[in-house]
């Protein structure tokens, strides 16, 4: 049995928190002792607590602060984990510092975004000092980390995965009538890197958009007022529905005919994985880890980021080709079943952590001989 302390300082629920929760629940079910330090009152805390995970409320305003320091000291003294795992960047340096005085077997980072690391000494120290392994959830993230100065020997790629039993197989192509509008859906945090302004622009370029298409945006975030304003200014009020944040997105996925994600940057995208598991064809951008999920013309269509013309053309094509939608949706489901299951993710993470603990024990024995 391994004792884990996962640390997450995010206040909102995004793909990274969904991915973390599925991992810690899986490790917990396999008999490991799992603690979670997270911001109090969040959906992550609520769901983890309800599932029997040991919760340690923790918040921090800055990367180095006395309140967060003493709070994390108290948590580490109480938990005494074998492994401390950071799911968000903010607590990495503080947690690494404290865990040198309250020893752990290994410190690991889960890197879920493809943004470049900042080019300064502070960031280089944070991602290298005492860190045994950085788990990248895509090859794209691994390459970016290496380009930013992290040795490949300390990077391990473990793809995200889904419990596919929660996603009905086959989609709903036979339930719609010929005159029903095509429902094009997106599930995303409404932040700039998701590129949803390009989706609205693309919709305005489609002549038949008002008669044939309906767009459903599931999610919330700081960009929502600007996106709604853009919809109004382009006269697309009847085409777009902003559903807001949804605790469960499966109902919406079942109502979609096409899934779209016009990201400017993406580590891997748990939303695309969910769409593929729901047998939906995907239109997405060729950025980050998305091409590792979606092969162009196989599970969906990939277009350049920031290109509303190409995005409009891809959406029009799938709207006009129901058999292509069905074929791509089935291939997406099969790809998730083969390569992106939750069980694989949990077992690969467990194996990695066992190897880190064994290596730590070997180094300790050598040091004492």
C-alpha positions as CSV (number, residue, x, y, z in Angstrom):
1,X,0.0,0.0,0.0
2,X,1.2,3.5,-0.9
3,X,0.3,6.6,1.1
4,X,-0.4,9.6,-1.2
5,X,-0.9,13.3,-0.6
6,X,-2.3,15.0,-3.7
7,X,-2.3,18.8,-3.6
8,X,-4.6,20.9,-5.8
9,X,-5.1,24.7,-5.2
10,X,-7.7,25.4,-8.0
11,X,-11.0,26.9,-6.9
12,X,-13.0,26.0,-9.9
13,X,-13.9,22.6,-11.5
14,X,-12.0,22.1,-14.8
15,X,-10.7,19.1,-16.7
16,X,-7.7,18.8,-14.5
17,X,-9.8,18.4,-11.4
18,X,-12.0,15.8,-13.1
19,X,-8.9,13.9,-14.2
20,X,-7.4,14.1,-10.7
21,X,-10.6,12.9,-9.0
22,X,-10.9,9.8,-11.2
23,X,-7.2,9.0,-10.4
24,X,-7.4,9.3,-6.7
25,X,-10.7,7.3,-6.6
26,X,-9.1,4.6,-8.6
27,X,-6.0,4.4,-6.4
28,X,-8.3,4.5,-3.3
29,X,-10.3,1.5,-4.6
30,X,-7.0,-0.4,-5.2
31,X,-6.3,-0.2,-1.5
32,X,-3.9,2.8,-1.3
33,X,-4.2,5.4,1.4
34,X,-5.1,8.7,-0.4
35,X,-5.2,12.1,1.1
36,X,-6.3,15.3,-0.8
37,X,-5.2,18.8,0.2
38,X,-7.5,21.2,-1.7
39,X,-9.3,24.5,-1.5
40,X,-12.2,24.2,0.9
41,X,-15.8,24.4,-0.4
42,X,-14.9,23.4,-4.0
43,X,-16.7,20.7,-6.0
44,X,-13.5,18.7,-5.9
45,X,-13.6,18.6,-2.1
46,X,-17.2,17.7,-2.1
47,X,-17.0,14.9,-4.6
48,X,-13.8,13.5,-3.0
49,X,-15.1,13.6,0.5
50,X,-18.4,11.9,-0.5
51,X,-16.3,9.1,-2.1
52,X,-14.4,8.5,1.2
53,X,-11.2,10.3,0.4
54,X,-9.4,11.9,3.4
55,X,-9.6,15.7,2.9
56,X,-7.2,18.3,4.2
57,X,-8.5,21.8,3.6
58,X,-5.7,24.0,2.1
59,X,-5.5,27.3,0.3
60,X,-2.8,29.6,-0.7
61,X,-2.8,33.1,-2.2
62,X,0.8,33.2,-3.3
63,X,3.5,30.7,-4.0
64,X,5.4,31.6,-0.9
65,X,3.3,32.8,2.1
66,X,3.5,32.1,5.9
67,X,-0.1,30.9,6.3
68,X,0.1,28.4,3.5
69,X,3.6,27.3,4.7
70,X,2.4,26.4,8.3
71,X,-0.8,24.9,6.9
72,X,1.1,22.6,4.6
73,X,3.6,21.8,7.4
74,X,0.7,20.7,9.6
75,X,-0.8,18.5,6.8
76,X,2.5,16.8,6.0
77,X,3.2,16.1,9.7
78,X,-0.2,14.5,10.1
79,X,-0.3,12.6,6.8
80,X,3.4,11.5,6.5
81,X,2.8,10.4,2.9
82,X,5.2,8.2,0.8
83,X,4.4,10.4,-2.2
84,X,3.4,14.0,-2.5
85,X,1.8,14.8,-5.9
86,X,1.1,18.3,-7.1
87,X,-1.8,18.7,-9.5
88,X,-1.5,22.5,-9.9
89,X,1.7,24.6,-10.1
90,X,1.2,27.0,-7.2
91,X,2.1,24.7,-4.3
92,X,5.1,22.9,-6.0
93,X,8.0,25.0,-4.6
94,X,6.5,25.3,-1.1
95,X,5.6,21.6,-0.9
96,X,9.0,20.6,-2.1
97,X,10.7,22.8,0.5
98,X,8.6,21.5,3.4
99,X,9.0,17.8,2.3
100,X,12.8,18.1,2.6
101,X,12.3,18.6,6.3
102,X,9.3,16.2,6.7
103,X,10.6,13.5,4.4
104,X,8.6,11.8,1.7
105,X,9.8,9.0,-0.7
106,X,9.1,11.0,-3.9
107,X,7.7,14.3,-5.1
108,X,5.9,14.2,-8.4
109,X,4.1,16.7,-10.6
110,X,1.1,16.1,-12.9
111,X,1.4,18.5,-15.8
112,X,-1.9,18.8,-17.6
113,X,-1.4,21.9,-19.7
114,X,0.8,22.6,-22.7
115,X,1.7,26.2,-21.9
116,X,5.5,26.9,-21.9
117,X,7.2,27.2,-18.6
118,X,8.3,30.7,-17.6
119,X,11.9,31.5,-18.5
120,X,13.2,32.4,-15.0
121,X,15.2,30.9,-12.2
122,X,12.3,30.5,-9.9
123,X,10.3,28.4,-12.4
124,X,13.4,26.3,-13.3
125,X,14.0,25.6,-9.6
126,X,10.3,24.7,-9.0
127,X,10.2,22.1,-11.7
128,X,13.6,20.6,-11.1
129,X,14.6,20.9,-7.4
130,X,13.9,17.6,-5.7
131,X,11.2,16.5,-8.2
132,X,11.5,12.8,-9.0
133,X,9.1,12.7,-11.9
134,X,6.8,15.0,-13.9
135,X,3.8,13.1,-15.3
136,X,2.8,14.6,-18.7
137,X,-0.6,13.6,-20.0
138,X,0.5,13.9,-23.6
139,X,3.5,13.7,-25.8
140,X,3.0,17.3,-26.7
141,X,3.4,18.3,-23.0
142,X,6.4,16.1,-22.7
143,X,8.1,17.9,-25.6
144,X,7.3,21.3,-24.2
145,X,8.7,20.4,-20.8
146,X,11.9,19.1,-22.4
147,X,12.2,22.3,-24.5
148,X,11.9,24.3,-21.3
149,X,14.8,22.5,-19.6
150,X,13.3,19.4,-17.9
151,X,15.4,16.3,-18.6
152,X,13.5,13.6,-20.5
153,X,14.7,11.1,-17.9
154,X,12.4,12.8,-15.4
155,X,9.3,12.9,-17.6
156,X,6.8,10.1,-17.8
157,X,3.9,10.1,-20.2
158,X,0.7,8.7,-18.8
159,X,-2.4,9.5,-21.0
160,X,-5.7,10.4,-19.4
161,X,-8.4,7.8,-19.3
162,X,-12.2,7.4,-18.8
163,X,-14.4,4.9,-17.2
164,X,-16.3,4.1,-20.4
165,X,-19.0,2.2,-18.6
166,X,-20.6,5.5,-17.9
167,X,-20.9,6.3,-21.6
168,X,-23.6,4.5,-23.7
169,X,-22.2,3.1,-26.9
170,X,-23.4,4.0,-30.4
171,X,-24.6,7.6,-30.3
172,X,-28.1,8.6,-31.4
173,X,-28.0,8.9,-35.2
174,X,-31.3,7.2,-35.7
175,X,-33.4,9.3,-33.3
176,X,-33.3,12.6,-35.2
177,X,-35.7,13.7,-38.0
178,X,-34.4,15.0,-41.3
179,X,-35.7,18.5,-40.6
180,X,-34.2,18.7,-37.1
181,X,-31.3,21.2,-36.7
182,X,-27.9,19.7,-36.2
183,X,-26.8,20.2,-32.6
184,X,-23.1,21.2,-32.4
185,X,-21.9,21.1,-28.8
186,X,-18.9,22.2,-26.8
187,X,-18.0,21.5,-23.2
188,X,-15.3,23.8,-21.9
189,X,-14.2,26.3,-19.3
190,X,-14.9,29.6,-20.9
191,X,-11.3,31.0,-20.9
192,X,-9.4,32.6,-23.8
193,X,-7.3,29.5,-24.7
194,X,-10.5,27.6,-25.6
195,X,-10.9,29.8,-28.7
196,X,-14.7,30.0,-28.6
197,X,-14.7,33.4,-30.2
198,X,-13.5,31.6,-33.4
199,X,-16.4,29.2,-33.2
200,X,-18.9,32.1,-33.1
201,X,-17.0,33.8,-36.0
202,X,-17.1,30.4,-37.9
203,X,-20.9,30.1,-37.4
204,X,-21.4,33.6,-38.8
205,X,-19.7,32.4,-42.0
206,X,-22.2,29.5,-42.6
207,X,-25.1,30.7,-44.8
208,X,-27.5,28.1,-43.6
209,X,-26.5,28.3,-39.9
210,X,-29.8,29.8,-38.7
211,X,-32.0,27.2,-40.3
212,X,-29.8,24.1,-39.9
213,X,-27.6,24.4,-36.8
214,X,-27.8,24.9,-33.1
215,X,-24.8,25.5,-30.9
216,X,-24.8,24.5,-27.2
217,X,-21.9,25.8,-25.0
218,X,-21.7,23.9,-21.7
219,X,-19.4,25.6,-19.2
220,X,-18.7,29.0,-17.5
221,X,-15.8,31.3,-17.1
222,X,-14.6,34.9,-17.4
223,X,-15.1,35.0,-21.2
224,X,-18.8,34.3,-21.1
225,X,-20.0,37.9,-21.2
226,X,-17.8,38.7,-24.2
227,X,-18.9,35.5,-26.0
228,X,-22.6,36.3,-25.4
229,X,-22.0,39.9,-26.7
230,X,-20.3,38.5,-29.8
231,X,-23.3,36.2,-30.5
232,X,-25.7,39.2,-30.2
233,X,-23.5,41.5,-32.4
234,X,-23.4,38.8,-35.2
235,X,-27.2,38.2,-35.0
236,X,-26.8,34.6,-33.9
237,X,-29.0,34.7,-30.7
238,X,-31.3,32.0,-32.0
239,X,-28.3,29.7,-32.9
240,X,-26.4,29.7,-29.6
241,X,-27.4,28.5,-26.2
242,X,-25.1,29.0,-23.2
243,X,-26.0,26.3,-20.7
244,X,-23.6,27.4,-18.0
245,X,-21.6,25.1,-15.7
246,X,-23.2,21.7,-15.4
247,X,-22.4,19.2,-12.6
248,X,-22.9,16.3,-15.1
249,X,-22.4,16.8,-18.8
250,X,-23.5,13.4,-20.0
251,X,-27.0,14.5,-20.7
252,X,-25.8,17.2,-23.0
253,X,-23.4,15.0,-24.8
254,X,-26.2,12.6,-25.6
255,X,-28.1,15.5,-27.3
256,X,-25.2,16.5,-29.5
257,X,-24.7,15.4,-33.1
258,X,-21.2,16.9,-33.4
259,X,-18.6,17.9,-30.7
260,X,-16.4,20.9,-31.4
261,X,-13.4,22.4,-29.5
262,X,-11.6,25.3,-31.2
263,X,-8.8,25.5,-28.6
264,X,-5.7,27.6,-29.1
265,X,-3.8,25.5,-26.6
266,X,-4.7,22.1,-25.1
267,X,-2.8,19.6,-23.0
268,X,-5.0,16.6,-24.1
269,X,-8.7,17.5,-23.4
270,X,-10.9,15.3,-21.2
271,X,-13.9,16.9,-22.9
272,X,-12.8,15.4,-26.2
273,X,-12.3,12.0,-24.6
274,X,-15.8,12.2,-23.2
275,X,-17.2,13.1,-26.6
276,X,-15.3,10.2,-28.2
277,X,-16.6,7.8,-25.6
278,X,-20.1,9.1,-26.4
279,X,-19.6,8.1,-30.1
280,X,-19.6,11.7,-31.3
281,X,-17.5,12.9,-34.3
282,X,-15.2,15.7,-33.3
283,X,-14.1,18.9,-35.0
284,X,-11.1,20.3,-33.2
285,X,-7.9,22.2,-33.7
286,X,-4.4,20.8,-34.4
287,X,-2.8,22.0,-31.2
288,X,-1.2,20.4,-28.2
289,X,-2.2,16.9,-27.4
290,X,-5.4,16.9,-29.5
291,X,-3.8,15.1,-32.5
292,X,-2.8,12.3,-30.1
293,X,-6.6,11.8,-29.5
294,X,-8.1,12.6,-32.9
295,X,-6.6,11.4,-36.1
296,X,-7.8,13.7,-39.0
297,X,-10.5,12.0,-41.2
298,X,-10.6,9.1,-38.7
299,X,-12.3,10.1,-35.4
300,X,-13.0,13.6,-36.6
301,X,-11.6,16.6,-38.4
302,X,-8.7,18.7,-37.4
303,X,-8.3,22.4,-38.5
304,X,-5.7,25.0,-37.8
305,X,-6.2,27.0,-34.6
306,X,-7.5,30.6,-35.0
307,X,-8.9,29.8,-38.5
308,X,-12.7,30.4,-38.5
309,X,-13.0,29.7,-42.3
310,X,-11.5,26.2,-41.9
311,X,-13.6,25.6,-38.9
312,X,-16.8,26.6,-40.7
313,X,-15.9,24.3,-43.6
314,X,-15.3,21.4,-41.3
315,X,-18.6,21.9,-39.5
316,X,-20.6,22.3,-42.8
317,X,-19.1,19.1,-44.1
318,X,-20.1,17.0,-41.1
319,X,-23.5,18.5,-41.1
320,X,-24.0,17.4,-44.7
321,X,-22.5,13.9,-44.2
322,X,-24.5,11.9,-41.6
323,X,-22.7,8.6,-42.6
324,X,-19.3,10.3,-42.0
325,X,-20.5,11.5,-38.6
326,X,-21.6,7.9,-37.7
327,X,-18.4,6.4,-38.9
328,X,-16.2,8.9,-37.0
329,X,-18.2,8.5,-33.9
330,X,-17.8,4.8,-33.9
331,X,-14.1,5.0,-34.5
332,X,-13.8,7.5,-31.6
333,X,-15.5,5.1,-29.2
334,X,-13.3,2.3,-30.3
335,X,-10.1,4.4,-29.9
336,X,-11.0,5.3,-26.3
337,X,-11.8,1.6,-25.5
338,X,-8.3,0.6,-26.8
339,X,-6.0,3.4,-25.6
340,X,-7.7,5.7,-23.1
341,X,-9.3,3.7,-20.4
342,X,-9.3,4.7,-16.7
343,X,-8.0,1.3,-15.6
344,X,-4.9,1.8,-17.8
345,X,-4.3,5.2,-16.3
346,X,-4.6,4.0,-12.8
347,X,-2.4,1.0,-13.3
348,X,0.4,3.0,-15.1
349,X,0.3,5.6,-12.3
350,X,0.5,2.9,-9.6
351,X,3.4,1.2,-11.4
352,X,5.3,4.4,-11.7
353,X,4.9,5.3,-8.0
354,X,5.9,1.8,-6.9
355,X,9.1,2.1,-9.0
356,X,9.9,5.5,-7.5
357,X,9.5,4.1,-3.9
358,X,11.7,1.2,-4.7
359,X,14.4,3.5,-6.2
360,X,14.2,5.7,-3.1
361,X,14.7,2.6,-0.9
362,X,17.7,1.5,-2.9
363,X,19.3,4.9,-2.7
364,X,18.7,5.0,1.0
365,X,20.3,1.6,1.5
366,X,23.4,2.6,-0.6
367,X,23.7,5.8,1.4
368,X,23.8,3.9,4.7
369,X,26.4,1.3,3.6
